[in-house]
């Protein structure tokens, strides 16, 4: 059997990773499940394949493929919001507690840890004081990977107007 080139392995890894992240789906999956009583592709099998492909592929290629997948996952047309993250945002906002989060930056194509005092929110965005930049910032909720409520209380400035941001 001929060996795959590094470029071919990178492509296969990217496809498998995209399927694993739910970005590529089999449109006939429901039909297949009903007919065959099981999925064609399962998460456990994907994880094993990803692990093997990762061990066969140079780190540079894996990093490049994973960045491409992350950019697609967190792009503006993707509005998948984790229920736990949404719940933590609501609790932090309602109780005026600082939120600690990992946010995916489309510009830098990487995650950044941030602390945010939430001043306003809607179904897609949260706005507040970002401790990292010491400015008022707007964040897309679907790009938050992790969110944890801290015990730090804050107050919303009286001159803050959410209409300026949302």
C-alpha positions, 0 to 999 in steps of 0.5 A, a space after each residue: 500500500 502506498 504511503 500518504 504524503 504529508 499533504 494528504 495526511 494533513 487533508 485527511 486529518 482536517 476532514 476527520 477533525 471537521 467531522 469530529 467538531 460537527 462542522 461536516 455532517 452526513 446529510 443521510 445520517 438519520 436515514 442511515 441510523 434508522 435503516 442500519 440501526 447505527 451511525 456510520 461514523 462514531 465519535 470514539 472511532 474519530 478520536 482514535 483516528 485523529 490520535 493516530 493521524 496526529 502522531 503521523 503528521 508534523 506538528 506544523 501541519 497539525 497546527 495549521 489544520 487545527 487553526 483552519 478548523 477553529 476559524 470555521 467553527 467560530 466564524 460569524 455564520 456559526 452561532 452554536 452556543 454551549 448551554 453551560 456557557 450561556 447559563 454562566 453568562 446569565 448568572 454572572 450578569 444577573 449577580 454582577 460577578 466577573 466572568 472568566 472566559 476563554 475567547 477565540 479571536 478571529 484576528 489572531 486565530 487563537 484563544 485568549 483568557 479574559 476576565 469580563 465584567 458584563 454590563 449588557 448582553 443579548 442573544 449573540 453578544 456580551 459587552 463589558 469591561 475587559 480586564 485584559 485590555 482595560 476597555 469596554 469590549 463586545 464579545 460574540 458569545 458563540 466564540 466563547 469556549 469556556 466560561 467560569 463565574 468568579 467571586 469578584 463583584 462589580 458595578 455597572 458605571 452610571 454613564 454606560 449606555 448599552 445602545 452604544 454597543 448592542 
